[in-house]
Amino acid sequence: MEPGIAERLFTDRHLARLTALARTDPGLIAHQLTAPDPRIAAALATAEVLLTCWGAPELNAAVLEAAPRLRAVVHAAGSVKHHITDACWERGLAVSSAASANALPVAEYTLAAILFSGKRVLPSARLHAELRGAHDWLRELADTGNYRRTVGIVGASRIGRRVIELLRPFDVRVLLYDPYATDAEASALGVVRTDLDGLCRRSDIVSVHAPELAATRHMLDARRLALMPDGATLINTSRGSLIDGDALLAELVSGRLYAVLDVMEPEVPDADSPLYTLPNVLLTPHIAGSLGNELHRMADLALDELERYGKGLPFAEPVPAETLGRSA
């Protein structure tokens, strides 16, 4: 994993559990596996399981050749696409991911964004700070509120499904677009399945939870953004590439749409980007996923998986090779 991740991921409690579950040196952390230092090379030669996190180096054929006993990879984070290669599947490695744990804070962020967007909390706060006095807020906010709003969820991913679950106590209608979801699945989730154009056209708030794939690049383009009603809000906690950034910026500068953006393309907008100052935009620095003590939830899940492996049990959170083509 990347330098500096381990000390944030693992508390002393986690390290004690790790050393009780496996023969390992928790201070020996590999940042790269190509021509590693002798200690890493020796550990790799006898390793049966790799415990990985963000920034894990690619496990290609050369790395696997240097790890003849390797049988499993436990990833204490979400996507494994950046380090699990075809060579891993050819070896028959068992792979686990803490994606379900990382999905929870993203869904919580999204729920907060949906409810705040419906109430126009942030634009109202900014206006209140400017006015600093009495104002007719009942008139100012006559078109706001979360009662019977329509929320469109793009992608029935782990996060998308969790957002749907979190929305159940509220008086909102939920639409779903996902090309792999069936009507029966949508019914079980308590949502209405629709196409993407229909979702954009009918939703007061659109929240994006689809994976980053060639097929999803700019899936929300100028034409689809134009379908969204005046005053609608677009929330993106997935990947910036799913939205045509130039087309979105034009809509936001015009003031027609609102947005809550935790991810962008590029990840950090130019310093002079209007996104930083537009009153109808909340721009956050990719913080929806696990941060702070939320990292410990991923560590707990990873150690649970390591314990299952040690007991000869299948992973509770396996990553099947056949799902990677349509997952984050």
N, C-alpha and C positions, 0 to 999 in steps of 0.2 A: 504494500500500500504506500501511498505518498508519505513523505516525511511529515511528522507532526500529527498524523491522524490517530495513531495508536493511543497516545496519551489522552486524547479527547474521547475516543471510543470506549476505552476500558478503564474502569475504576479499580481500586485495589481488590474489591470484591470479585470483579470479573476475572482479574488475573489469578486470584486464588482458585477460582473455579476452573479456569483454563488449565492450570498446572495439575489440578486434581483429575481432570478428564483425560489428559494426554501427556505423553513424554515430549516436552517442548521447552525451549528457552524463550520466554515472552519478551526478552530484550533483544532477540535476534530478528530484525525486521528487514525484509528484502524490498528495496526500492526499484531494483532492476535484476533480471535473472539472466541476462546475456553477459557472459564473462564475469560472473559474480566473484566476490572475494572468497577466499578459501573456506571461511566459516559457513557462508551461505551455500557454497557448492557442496560441502560435506553434509549439511542439513538436507539439501535438496535430494541428494543421492539416497537418503534413507526415508524421506518423507512419504507418508501414506495419505495425509490430508493437508491441503493448503487452506489456510484461513486468510481470506482476502478482504479488501475494502477499496474505497475510492483510489484511483491511480494505480491499481494493480497492473503489473507488466503483462504483456501478451504471453499466453501459454501456448507457444507454437511448437512445431515438431522438434526443434532443437532443444527447447526447454524440457519437453517431455522425455526426450532421449536421456537427458541428464537426471531424470526423476523416474527411474524404472519401477519403483514401488508405489507411485502415486495412483490412488484409486478414487479420490473425491476432492471436490473444491467446495468450501463453505464460504459464501460471499456475504459479509456483514454490511451489505448495502443493497441497492436496487438492481439496476440493469447489469447483466454480465456480458453484454455484447462487446465491450471494449477489451476483454481479456480472454474470454472463452472462444477458442478457434475450432475449426473442423477437426483438427488433430485431437482435440479433447474428446469429441464424440466418437472418433475412430478408435481411440483407446478404450472407450466405454466408461469414461469417468462419470460418476454420479455428481451432479451439480445442484447446489441449494442456494437460494437467494433470500435476503431479508426484505424483498420488495414490499411484502404485505405490511411490514412494520414501518417502512418509509412512506407508505401510502397514507398512513393515518394523519400525520401533521399536514400533509398537502391538502387532504380533504377538509381538515379543520380550518386551515387558512381560507380555502375556497368557500366554506359555509359562511365564515365571517365576512368575506368579500361580497357574497350574494346578499346577505342581510343588510350590510352597510350600503351597498349599491342601491338596493330597493328604497332605502330611507334617505338617499343622497347625503349621507353623513359627512363625507369628506368635503364635497363642494360647499355644503352649508357651514362647516367649521371654518373654511377659508374665508367665506363671505362674512361670517360673524366676526372674524379677526380683523377684517378690513373695516367693517361698519362700526364696531365697538359701541353699539347703542341699540335702542329699541328698533324693532323691524316687524313688519307684518309677515311672520313666518308661516302662518296658516295659508296665506295667499301665495307666498313664495314657493311653498312646497305642496301646492294643491294637487300636483300630478304624481306624488311619491307615495310610498308605502308598499308593504309586502303582502297585503291581503289579495289573494287570488291572482298573483302575478304568474307569468309563465316563464319557467326556467328551462333552457335548452342545454342538455348535456351532450357534448360531442365525444363519444368514445365510452363504451362500457368496460373500461379497464378496471383494475383494482381500485384506483382512485375514483374513477367515475361512479362505480357502484357504491363506494363508501359515501360519496357526496349525496347520491340518491337516498341512501339509508338515513343520513343525517338530516335530510330535508323532510322526512316523513312527518314529524310533529307540526310542520308549518302548513298554513293554508296557501300552498302554491301548487300549480300544475306543472308537471315535469314531462318534457319531451326528450326523446333519446334518438340520436343518430349513431349507428354503428353497423357497418356492412355485414358483420358476422353475427349480430344479435338476431334472434328469431322473434316472432310475435309472442310465442309462448314465454320466452325469457323476459321480454319486456313486460308482459302481463304479470309474471312472477315478481318483477321489480316494482310493479305498481306505476309504470310509466307508459307513455304512448310512443310507439316507434314511428319515426317519420324519416323522410329523406333530408339531406343537409340543406337544400334550398328551402324546404318547408319549415325546417327548424329555425333557420335564420329569419325567415319572414314572420314567424309567429311568436318568437321569444322576446320577452322584455330583457332577459339576461341570458347570454350565451357563455358557457364555461367549457373550455377546451381541455380534454383529457385523452386525446388520441396519441399513439406512438409516433416517433419521428421515423418516417420511412420515405422512400422515393415517391410512393403514391400519395403521401399526405403533405408533401411540400406545397406550401401556399394553397392549401385546401380552402382556406378562407381568403379568397382573392378579392379584387375590387368589385367584381360583380356580386359576390355573395355578401360582402360587407354592405353594399348598397341596398340589399334586400332587408337588412335589419331596420326596424322601425326607428323613427326619430326619437332620440333620448334613450335608446337601448344601451346596455352595458356589455362589453366584451371582456371576459376574464381569461387570462392565459397563464396556467401553471405548468404547462407541458413543455414545449420547446418553441423557441422563437420562429423556427423555420416553417411552422404550420400556418403562419399568417403572413400575407404579403405586407411587409413593414411599410413600404412607401404608400400603398393604398390605405392602410390603417392610419398612418400619420395624416394623410390628407383629410380623412373623415374627422379625426380628432382636432386638427387645427381649425376646421370649419365649425366645430362645436356641436356637430350633429349627433355624435356618439360619445359615450363615456367608456373608459377602460381601466381595468386593474391588471397590470402587467408585471409578473414576477420573472418572466423570461423574455429575452429579445434576441434578435439576430442583427448585428453581433451582440454577444452577451452583455457588453457594456456599451450603451449608445455613446455617440460622440459628445464631447463636453458641451457643445453648443446646441444639442438637440432640444427642441421644444418640449419633449416628453417630460423633462425635469420640472418644468414650470407651468404647464397647461393646467388650468383649474379643474378640468374634467378627466384628469389622468392621475392614477396612483401607480407610481413606478417603484418597485421594490427590487433589491439586488439578489434575486434567486434564493430567497429565504424560506419558501413554503415547505421545502423538504426538511429532513431531520437536521436540527441544530441543537447545540447545548445539551441539555439532559435527554433530549429525544434520541441522541446517538446511542444512549444506553439501552433503549428498547431494541435497536438493531443488534447490539452486542448480546443481549439476553437471548434473542431468537437464534443467533448464530451458535451460541454455546448450547442451546437446547438441541440444535441440529447435530452438533458434534457429539453430544451425549447419546442421541439416538443412533448415530453411526457406530459409536463404541459398543452399544448394546446389540448391534446387528439388525437394527430396525431401519426401514426406509425413511428417507427424509419426509418431514411434514410439509416442507415448502420446496418441492423439487422443481427444477427448471427442465422441462422436456425440450429436446432439440427441435422438435417439429413446431414449437410455438414461437421460436425466436424470430421467424420471418414476419410476424405481425404483432410483436410486443416491443415495449420500449427498450 
